Amino acid sequence: MREAMTIQEEIIKTDVLCVGGGIAGLMAAIRAAELGARVVVAEKGNPLYSGCGRMGNDHFETWIPEVHGEDRDAWIDELLGTAKGEILISRDILRAQFSKAYEVVQLWDSYGIPMKYKGRWEFAGHTFPGRPFTHVKYEGRFQKKILVKQARNRGVEIHSRVMIFDLIHAGGAVIGAIGTNTREDKVYIFQAKAVLLGTGKCSRLYPSLTPGWMFNDPHGNVQSGDGRAMAFRAGAELQNLEMPQRHIGPKYFAKFGQATWVGVVRDWYGKPAGTFADKPDRKYGDMLCEVNKLAPEQYVRAGKGPLYMDCTGISEEDLRYMQHWFVHEGNSSLLDHMQDEGIDLRRHPIEFATYPLRGGGLISANEKAQTTIRGLYAAGDEAYGDISAAATFGYIGGENAAAYAAGTTEADIETRRSFIEEKKSMIDRLRGRSDGPDWEETQAALQQTMHDYAGHVRNESLLLQGWHHLRRIRDKAEATLLARNPHELGRCLEVLNLLDLADMTFVMALDRKETRGLHVRPDYPFTNPMLNQAHIISRRNEKPHLQWRPY
Amino acid sequence: MPPVIDHETCTGCGICVEICSEDVFYGSQPGEIPTVTYPKECSHFSGCVSVCPVKAITLRIPLPMLLVYKPAADELQTPY
């Protein structure tokens, strides 16, 4: 084994550290720098092509006065009444988002991200026929490149290939973070007055669409819930981790964009599965995909499968329209694949699948993007997702982080030197081992356990058994996991974060004694209206502490 | 497995290595044709395909990821 403390170290001091260079992190960086803060973005990949918005997006949820009328609250009420379904966050947060989203849309347009189509606001998809439109169509193919440029123009310092894996805190406030380079053996210590987490979703907690093939996930595969895990370890509150999510999309090429498809969800015989569409309609698509993402799976189980997204009968003009937006949604690889395989959407319905379970929950953050710890902010899928929310709360979070930083004295990171050395020793151990499970083996064990014991059906005895088994895997991973190089070190740190989130998922699933959404507890078969609240977990005295709080 | 680099066309500029967030090209050396070290970590978003200035990269979609589509009426076959 290598000696501890041999790893190279660099200390970087800044006002605001943005962890993750996705939409939220870049918007926070742009705003904080604009307000005069020194800003650093640390991104484990490259912000030009990272996050859910890496290759583009085509829908931005927003109210626009010249389209919807001046009464913003009426539009928000409509949205909450129909399009949103059950929401597991505070309505105040949604109101804060839509009070600012239009301003952000105008900002993006001024940056050079085309928010208008043929010179006008274009709305399509994500809306029930006859109801007010909710998502403006925009040409987001180059959004990441443009946001990176805007950040650089404002003096933001960007560190690619730096994976932050723990927050440094002292006296109840976050004062920095520790990261590792994924290409060389080097540790970065960031001393920051404020930190904004924007590390995205939580993929890879459950098996992917393809058994044994871990990287087939529409969300991207390297979003491993890092922010959630490190926020928890630093004492922040997380919520609803036990409420898993499932998405819908093309089988087996897992990609987002159900609202970009112009078609009707039909069975093999051509019968529509829902009641929202009977012919391809570029304005509305088929809202069945949003009302019931489980439909493909239910059809198969009922002996009526498969289900297809059927674009046959589409006009040439609408086909070109859909293909245009597929490119902006980031689905050019899907278009290329169809072309290579001779798949013609005018002739071939595409099977849709309900994608597997994925980790849910978020970091508790208020309408200012503040978490429950001083100096720590969270935005994007980390706190409350979709492009509009990521951009808007990134912007809001950057503003508040900069203001907080301006009123805070720099804390000396060296007061936490023993914590830093402990983390460096952990990295040295991971890198020093020559025998033991690697990250892939460990993740296979984790996913198998999550699927079998915290999956589609849960009950007390199953959850208790699963939690005990998970603990064994986690203990073994901590004691024996090996990283052959800096790249695999990053993957190992991701898996350790996932193990923490898996542990919390078991604890919270045990404590949620009801059935709600995809949290199915046959030992508590009914939804309990008394639990229409946020289920909160935090760490107190090294133990998980659970509570319920009204949204 | 993806991505596939055409060794005749590739100039070794390294842009794909720079931008890939999964770092499937880990360990590639500057100025040389990139090595696809971790092909199974590819997310199939075509970032590398789109940035390559000489179009030397294609994605080979792995068999488990092939799209499933319903044959058109004139393509339907009778299994027995």
Boltz contact constraints between the chains, C-beta under 6 A:
constraints:
  - contact:
      token1: [A, 45]
      token2: [B, 21]
      max_distance: 6.0
  - contact:
      token1: [A, 46]
      token2: [B, 19]
      max_distance: 6.0
  - contact:
      token1: [A, 46]
      token2: [B, 21]
      max_distance: 6.0
  - contact:
      token1: [A, 48]
      token2: [B, 19]
      max_distance: 6.0
  - contact:
      token1: [A, 49]
      token2: [B, 19]
      max_distance: 6.0
  - contact:
      token1: [A, 49]
      token2: [B, 21]
      max_distance: 6.0
  - contact:
      token1: [A, 49]
      token2: [B, 47]
      max_distance: 6.0
  - contact:
      token1: [A, 50]
      token2: [B, 21]
      max_distance: 6.0
  - contact:
      token1: [A, 55]
      token2: [B, 45]
      max_distance: 6.0
  - contact:
      token1: [A, 210]
      token2: [B, 64]
      max_distance: 6.0
  - contact:
      token1: [A, 213]
      token2: [B, 64]
      max_distance: 6.0
  - contact:
      token1: [A, 215]
      token2: [B, 41]
      max_distance: 6.0
  - contact:
      token1: [A, 220]
      token2: [B, 43]
      max_distance: 6.0
  - contact:
      token1: [A, 221]
      token2: [B, 43]
      max_distance: 6.0
  - contact:
      token1: [A, 222]
      token2: [B, 22]
      max_distance: 6.0
  - contact:
      token1: [A, 250]
      token2: [B, 67]
      max_distance: 6.0
  - contact:
      token1: [A, 251]
      token2: [B, 68]
      max_distance: 6.0
  - contact:
      token1: [A, 252]
      token2: [B, 65]
      max_distance: 6.0
  - contact:
      token1: [A, 253]
      token2: [B, 65]
      max_distance: 6.0
  - contact:
      token1: [A, 253]
      token2: [B, 67]
      max_distance: 6.0
  - contact:
      token1: [A, 308]
      token2: [B, 70]
      max_distance: 6.0
  - contact:
      token1: [A, 332]
      token2: [B, 46]
      max_distance: 6.0
  - contact:
      token1: [A, 333]
      token2: [B, 44]
      max_distance: 6.0
  - contact:
      token1: [A, 333]
      token2: [B, 45]
      max_distance: 6.0
  - contact:
      token1: [A, 333]
      token2: [B, 46]
      max_distance: 6.0
  - contact:
      token1: [A, 333]
      token2: [B, 59]
      max_distance: 6.0
  - contact:
      token1: [A, 337]
      token2: [B, 61]
      max_distance: 6.0
  - contact:
      token1: [A, 343]
      token2: [B, 69]
      max_distance: 6.0
  - contact:
      token1: [A, 347]
      token2: [B, 72]
      max_distance: 6.0
  - contact:
      token1: [A, 348]
      token2: [B, 69]
      max_distance: 6.0
  - contact:
      token1: [A, 348]
      token2: [B, 72]
      max_distance: 6.0
  - contact:
      token1: [A, 349]
      token2: [B, 70]
      max_distance: 6.0
  - contact:
      token1: [A, 350]
      token2: [B, 69]
      max_distance: 6.0
  - contact:
      token1: [A, 351]
      token2: [B, 68]
      max_distance: 6.0
  - contact:
      token1: [A, 487]
      token2: [B, 23]
      max_distance: 6.0
  - contact:
      token1: [A, 487]
      token2: [B, 26]
      max_distance: 6.0
